[in-house]
């Protein structure tokens, strides 16, 4: 009797082989030029079809294999690959917005994405406004609003937005909802079940897992939206390297296990930090002190290993910077998702005027007790003098 196989089991199954033989790892297909058997085939080609192979920039069997697996994880029909997470944001904006239309972004949005929106406003007449992700009822919808952008949680200050309520408000006004799902990674938060029309992710993070690949994705279950995104994707020439796709495909079968193991480690570190002197607040969505924690409890099944801490207001920024530099196992760097733990300071006093500086932690695959000991010695040297 046939039975349902989950997306996670499907990821580790061998790809179709040749005849009675197959490999556990699919082959890699490179191409720029693709040749056709005859002129009729060339003229009848459909560049949009995933079953046809017409030009390297439009995809190879390797890129399509990765797209199919990502769509399977998200439980949708369509996924597209892009050179980075920011390129994914760019595709959504450029495919869906035109002059005179309006996009709404949360105040905690990924800064390069917000800067892109401001650039589009200044150069191409697309209207941009910002909303408080913790107050859905105050979102400034207007008649020309075309797109609501949701990032939950925020990538630095970690506010958890109510995607379900925001989607209901947007759809009542015929506004599309796009979700930055990088933090939940297709594992911890079903953005489509909660109302998102489109999801983007930086595959640079957990899906790659090696801190050595730049890639992004855009997925949707809506055929018309996919056609719109696909056309813009082609017109902008947003191809990806098959070699990079192969690296992500290699990491994909075990990235869920890494995510869940790193979640456990990060919660242990976050809970320990919440009792340390000099720290006023731990911004981890799974901990009660984080804004939107109740929404996280309702809508999420796990947590990424990325969280932040706020220091007491009397702690000088210079001491916080020295704390980060005193860490031995945490390195200073932006792009997380790999095996190595990271820490980076931010100034967020505009959002938390009663607190001091912020440090964002990413917990990798080191032993968590070693990470705690590392943080403890750095705090002793620089904060808790």
Phi, psi and omega per residue, in radians:
X1 nan 2.314 -3.136
X2 -1.191 2.581 3.088
X3 -2.447 2.775 -3.119
X4 -1.273 2.344 3.063
X5 -1.889 2.242 -3.090
X6 -1.190 2.829 3.101
X7 -1.022 -0.654 -3.066
X8 -1.226 -0.617 3.055
X9 -1.215 -0.684 -3.141
X10 -1.059 -0.556 -3.097
X11 -1.114 -0.480 -3.066
X12 -1.740 0.082 3.105
X13 -1.409 2.536 3.137
X14 -1.094 2.588 3.001
X15 -1.278 2.836 3.135
X16 -1.043 2.361 -3.096
X17 -1.745 -2.677 -3.132
X18 -1.995 1.987 -3.101
X19 1.116 -2.235 -3.121
X20 -1.572 0.076 -3.086
X21 -1.954 2.534 3.069
X22 -2.624 2.789 3.101
X23 -1.942 2.573 3.061
X24 -1.185 -0.330 3.128
X25 -2.079 2.187 -3.113
X26 -1.182 2.691 3.124
X27 -1.279 2.831 3.120
X28 -1.871 2.271 -3.116
X29 -1.979 2.072 3.046
X30 -1.799 2.653 3.036
X31 -2.996 2.511 2.791
X32 -1.986 -1.066 3.091
X33 -1.538 2.336 3.029
X34 -2.067 2.271 -3.111
X35 -1.756 2.662 -3.068
X36 -1.958 2.645 -3.111
X37 -1.225 -0.445 -3.134
X38 -2.824 2.969 -3.092
X39 -1.143 -0.660 3.136
X40 -1.008 -0.779 3.123
X41 -1.089 -0.714 3.132
X42 -1.078 -0.792 -3.085
X43 -1.244 -0.469 -3.113
X44 -1.619 0.038 -3.102
X45 -1.104 2.577 3.062
X46 -2.114 1.837 -3.052
X47 -1.096 -0.357 -3.120
X48 -1.387 -0.330 -3.028
X49 -1.336 2.307 3.081
X50 -1.357 -0.174 3.139
X51 -1.635 -0.101 3.135
X52 -1.955 2.753 -3.036
X53 -2.300 1.772 -2.959
X54 -2.137 -0.424 -3.119
X55 -2.836 2.387 -3.003
X56 -1.003 -0.664 -3.111
X57 -1.111 -0.451 -3.095
X58 -1.527 0.009 3.077
X59 2.127 2.566 3.051
X60 -2.080 2.984 3.069
X61 -0.934 -0.546 3.131
X62 -1.208 -0.836 3.136
X63 -1.130 -0.657 -3.137
X64 -1.214 -0.569 3.083
X65 -1.079 -0.755 3.118
X66 -1.182 -0.744 3.097
X67 -1.014 -0.755 -3.131
X68 -1.105 -0.697 -3.135
X69 -1.199 -0.678 3.115
X70 -1.155 -0.711 3.077
X71 -1.105 -0.657 3.106
X72 -1.093 -0.763 3.125
X73 -1.077 -0.758 -3.116
X74 -1.343 -0.212 -3.119
X75 1.252 0.552 -3.133
X76 -2.210 3.093 -3.063
X77 -1.520 -0.506 -2.914
X78 -2.276 2.459 2.987
X79 -2.538 2.510 3.089
X80 -2.152 2.589 3.119
X81 -1.830 2.521 3.133
X82 -2.400 2.880 -3.040
X83 -1.207 -0.241 3.141
X84 -2.901 2.976 3.031
X85 -1.111 -0.721 3.125
X86 -1.117 -0.626 3.060
X87 -1.103 -0.573 3.087
X88 -1.144 -0.745 3.079
X89 -1.082 -0.764 -3.138
X90 -1.036 -0.754 -3.138
X91 -1.042 -0.800 -3.108
X92 -1.091 -0.820 3.134
X93 -1.060 -0.835 -3.038
X94 -1.277 -0.505 3.135
X95 -1.354 -0.546 -2.956
X96 -1.897 -0.257 -3.027
X97 -2.014 2.486 3.019
X98 -2.339 2.951 -3.082
X99 -0.912 2.314 3.140
X100 1.630 -0.229 3.092
X101 -1.621 2.879 -2.935
X102 -2.191 2.399 3.035
X103 -2.075 2.434 3.129
X104 -1.964 2.209 -3.140
X105 -2.076 2.599 3.058
X106 -1.263 2.691 -3.136
X107 -1.156 -0.341 3.134
X108 -1.702 0.340 -3.063
X109 -1.127 2.647 3.016
X110 -0.867 2.149 -2.943
X111 -1.030 -0.793 3.112
X112 -1.060 -0.567 3.073
X113 -1.187 -0.717 3.086
X114 -1.137 -0.683 3.097
X115 -1.119 -0.668 3.077
X116 -1.063 -0.783 3.138
X117 -1.079 -0.710 3.116
X118 -1.145 -0.648 3.087
X119 -1.100 -0.755 3.115
X120 -1.108 -0.617 3.102
X121 -1.147 -0.778 -3.084
X122 -1.250 -0.602 -3.027
X123 -1.760 -0.469 -2.999
X124 -2.214 0.125 3.019
X125 1.283 0.387 3.027
X126 -1.518 2.251 -3.110
X127 -1.401 2.451 -3.129
X128 -2.277 2.345 2.999
X129 -2.477 2.852 -3.069
X130 -2.116 2.622 -3.117
X131 -2.326 2.803 3.085
X132 -1.430 2.008 -3.077
X133 -1.168 -0.252 3.132
X134 -1.643 -0.029 3.132
X135 -2.282 1.311 -3.080
X136 -0.981 -0.576 -3.078
X137 -1.194 -0.222 -3.131
X138 -1.758 0.088 -3.134
X139 -1.047 2.200 -3.028
X140 -1.448 1.184 3.083
X141 -1.143 2.516 3.020
X142 -2.342 3.002 -3.090
X143 -1.112 -0.456 -3.121
X144 -1.693 0.162 3.097
X145 -1.219 2.174 -3.106
X146 -1.867 -0.585 -2.984
X147 -2.451 2.306 2.990
X148 -1.893 2.137 3.136
X149 -1.725 2.317 -3.136
X150 -2.203 2.231 3.035
X151 -2.141 1.976 -3.056
X152 -2.454 2.093 -0.096
X153 -1.331 2.964 3.043
X154 -1.112 2.514 -2.966
X155 -1.290 -0.173 3.078
X156 -2.109 -0.911 -3.054
X157 -1.630 -0.089 2.864
X158 1.168 0.319 3.058
X159 -1.125 2.345 3.137
X160 -1.703 2.008 -3.126
X161 -1.500 2.685 3.101
X162 -1.552 1.542 -3.083
X163 -1.052 -0.662 -3.129
X164 -1.051 -0.876 -3.124
X165 -1.181 -0.728 3.115
X166 -1.071 -0.700 3.125
X167 -1.140 -0.727 3.116
X168 -1.088 -0.754 3.115
X169 -1.113 -0.729 -3.124
X170 -1.186 -0.819 -3.082
X171 -1.165 -0.521 3.068
X172 -1.092 -0.385 3.133
X173 -1.892 0.246 3.133
X174 1.039 0.663 3.117
X175 -1.832 2.349 3.103
X176 -1.324 2.638 -3.140
X177 -2.088 2.154 3.041
X178 -1.998 2.344 -3.101
X179 -2.037 2.271 2.932
X180 -1.428 1.853 -3.045
X181 -1.833 0.415 -3.072
X182 -1.092 -0.767 -3.093
X183 -1.094 -0.736 -3.111
X184 -1.460 -0.301 2.913
X185 1.049 0.447 -3.095
X186 1.289 0.156 -3.051
X187 -2.006 -0.837 -2.910
X188 -1.718 -0.133 -2.975
X189 -2.691 2.010 -3.132
X190 -1.509 1.540 -3.018
X191 -1.155 -0.518 -3.140
X192 -1.273 -0.666 3.089
X193 -1.127 -0.440 -3.117
X194 -1.640 0.046 2.975
X195 2.058 -0.109 -3.141
X196 -1.141 2.465 3.048
X197 -1.557 -0.522 -3.090
X198 -2.448 2.528 3.021
X199 -2.252 2.448 2.989
X200 -2.141 2.681 3.079
X201 -2.511 2.666 2.931
X202 -1.612 1.773 3.105
X203 -1.194 -0.189 2.998
X204 -0.923 -0.471 -3.005
X205 -1.474 -2.044 -2.985
X206 -1.120 -0.633 -3.072
X207 -1.098 -0.668 3.041
X208 -1.283 -1.002 3.065
X209 1.328 -0.067 -3.050
X210 -2.006 0.051 -3.119
X211 0.968 0.563 -3.065
X212 -2.420 0.126 -3.104
X213 -2.323 2.349 2.995
X214 -1.807 2.180 3.119
X215 -2.887 2.668 3.056
X216 -2.398 2.978 3.112
X217 -2.504 2.707 3.010
X218 -2.323 2.220 -3.116
X219 -2.249 2.665 3.106
X220 -2.783 2.753 3.069
X221 -1.800 -0.050 -3.047
X222 -1.655 2.097 -3.074
X223 -1.085 -0.760 -3.108
X224 -1.160 -0.731 3.086
X225 -1.096 -0.729 3.118
X226 -1.051 -0.755 3.120
X227 -1.051 -0.714 3.139
X228 -1.157 -0.772 3.103
X229 -1.156 -0.725 -3.098
X230 -1.129 -0.697 3.135
X231 -1.115 -0.778 3.113
X232 -1.169 -0.665 3.084
X233 -0.985 -0.786 3.136
X234 -1.199 -0.769 -3.083
X235 -1.144 -0.545 3.120
X236 -1.510 -0.123 3.116
X237 1.135 0.745 -3.029
X238 -1.557 1.159 3.118
X239 -1.457 2.840 3.074
X240 -2.211 2.755 -3.118
X241 -1.339 2.258 3.040
X242 -1.035 -0.574 3.089
X243 -1.075 -0.752 3.102
X244 -1.136 -0.697 3.098
X245 -1.051 -0.700 -3.137
X246 -1.115 -0.650 3.102
X247 -1.132 -0.721 3.114
X248 -1.190 -0.715 3.102
X249 -1.036 -0.630 3.136
X250 -1.161 -0.618 -3.092
X251 -1.502 -0.357 -2.968
X252 -1.061 -0.712 -3.082
X253 -1.076 -0.424 -3.094
X254 -2.002 0.138 -3.084
X255 -1.240 -0.487 3.076
X256 -1.148 -0.708 3.114
X257 -1.119 -0.717 3.099
X258 -1.110 -0.786 -3.121
X259 -0.999 -0.833 -3.090
X260 -1.215 -0.657 3.102
X261 -1.176 -0.704 3.130
X262 -1.219 -0.529 3.044
X263 -1.033 -0.840 -3.134
X264 -1.051 -0.786 -3.124
X265 -1.136 -0.760 -3.103
X266 -1.138 -0.664 3.108
X267 -1.126 -0.663 3.126
X268 -1.115 -0.771 3.108
X269 -1.143 -0.750 -3.121
X270 -1.100 -0.737 3.121
X271 -1.142 -0.665 3.090
X272 -1.136 -0.760 -3.137
X273 -1.096 -0.533 -3.082
X274 -1.137 -0.268 3.138
X275 -1.881 0.162 -3.072
X276 -1.586 2.395 3.078
X277 -1.109 2.581 -3.119
X278 1.628 -0.301 3.142
X279 -1.880 2.184 -3.076
X280 -1.635 -0.441 -3.074
X281 -2.793 2.428 3.028
X282 -1.865 2.119 -3.105
X283 -1.730 1.373 3.080
X284 -2.142 2.093 -3.042
X285 -0.916 -0.477 -3.130
X286 -1.450 -0.091 3.117
X287 -1.799 2.510 -3.040
X288 -1.007 -0.479 -3.084
X289 -1.334 -0.074 -3.082
X290 -1.516 2.339 3.095
X291 -1.028 2.220 -3.116
X292 1.538 0.221 -3.108
X293 -0.987 -0.666 -3.127
X294 -1.111 -0.635 3.084
X295 -1.168 -0.722 3.089
X296 -1.025 -0.779 -3.141
X297 -1.038 -0.664 -3.088
X298 -1.347 -0.709 -2.895
X299 -1.900 -0.270 -3.068
X300 -1.898 2.652 3.105
X301 -1.919 -0.177 3.141
X302 -2.806 -3.113 -3.128
X303 -2.403 2.533 3.030
X304 -1.233 2.924 -3.137
X305 -1.655 0.557 3.107
X306 -2.035 2.129 3.127
X307 -2.689 3.023 -3.073
X308 -2.303 2.796 3.026
X309 -2.264 2.549 3.054
X310 -1.866 2.336 3.114
X311 -1.578 2.812 3.082
X312 -1.035 2.552 -3.059
X313 -1.067 -0.437 -3.118
X314 -1.423 -0.091 3.111
X315 -1.397 2.033 -3.117
X316 -1.114 2.597 3.118
X317 -1.035 -0.600 3.131
X318 -1.054 -0.659 3.101
X319 -1.188 -0.676 3.111
X320 -1.119 -0.727 3.104
X321 -1.088 -0.734 3.113
X322 -1.150 -0.589 3.073
X323 -1.030 -0.837 -3.141
X324 -1.071 -0.702 -3.127
X325 -1.259 -0.416 3.141
X326 -1.380 -0.229 3.117
X327 -1.215 2.370 -3.116
X328 -1.704 -0.638 -3.092
X329 -1.641 -0.412 3.066
X330 -1.594 2.168 3.107
X331 -1.691 2.793 -3.126
X332 -1.592 2.006 -3.121
X333 -3.022 2.698 -3.057
X334 -1.489 -0.922 -2.885
X335 -1.465 1.889 -3.032
X336 -1.617 -3.066 3.081
X337 1.919 -0.162 -3.114
X338 -1.637 -2.816 -3.069
X339 -1.453 -0.321 -3.008
X340 -1.745 2.339 -3.141
X341 -1.278 2.613 -3.064
X342 -2.351 2.702 3.018
X343 -2.559 2.464 -3.126
X344 -2.627 2.379 -3.127
X345 -1.520 2.561 3.063
X346 -2.337 2.632 3.015
X347 -1.782 1.911 -3.102
X348 -2.138 0.521 -3.112
X349 -1.139 -0.304 3.056
X350 -1.176 -0.531 3.136
X351 -1.660 -0.533 -3.141
X352 -2.207 1.270 -3.049
X353 -1.134 -0.363 -3.131
X354 -1.561 0.001 -3.113
X355 -2.022 3.036 3.069
X356 -1.601 -2.622 -3.121
X357 -1.264 2.956 -3.102
X358 -2.109 2.510 2.962
X359 -2.168 2.236 3.066
X360 -1.686 2.245 3.117
X361 -1.854 2.445 2.894
X362 -2.102 2.188 -3.119
X363 -1.704 2.100 -3.132
X364 -1.578 -2.345 -3.036
X365 -1.944 0.227 3.070
X366 -1.248 2.907 3.064
X367 -1.141 2.246 -3.025
X368 -1.162 -0.547 3.102
X369 -1.155 -0.594 3.054
X370 -1.161 -0.680 3.120
X371 -1.130 -0.730 3.114
X372 -1.088 -0.766 3.119
X373 -1.085 -0.651 3.116
X374 -1.131 -0.805 3.120
X375 -1.114 -0.680 -3.118
X376 -1.085 -0.771 -3.127
X377 -1.203 -0.588 3.134
X378 -1.239 -0.679 3.072
X379 -1.090 -0.733 -3.112
X380 -1.110 -0.616 -3.112
X381 -1.309 -0.554 -2.891
X382 -2.196 -0.478 -3.045
X383 -1.933 -0.931 -3.051
X384 -1.656 1.094 -3.082
X385 -1.376 nan nan
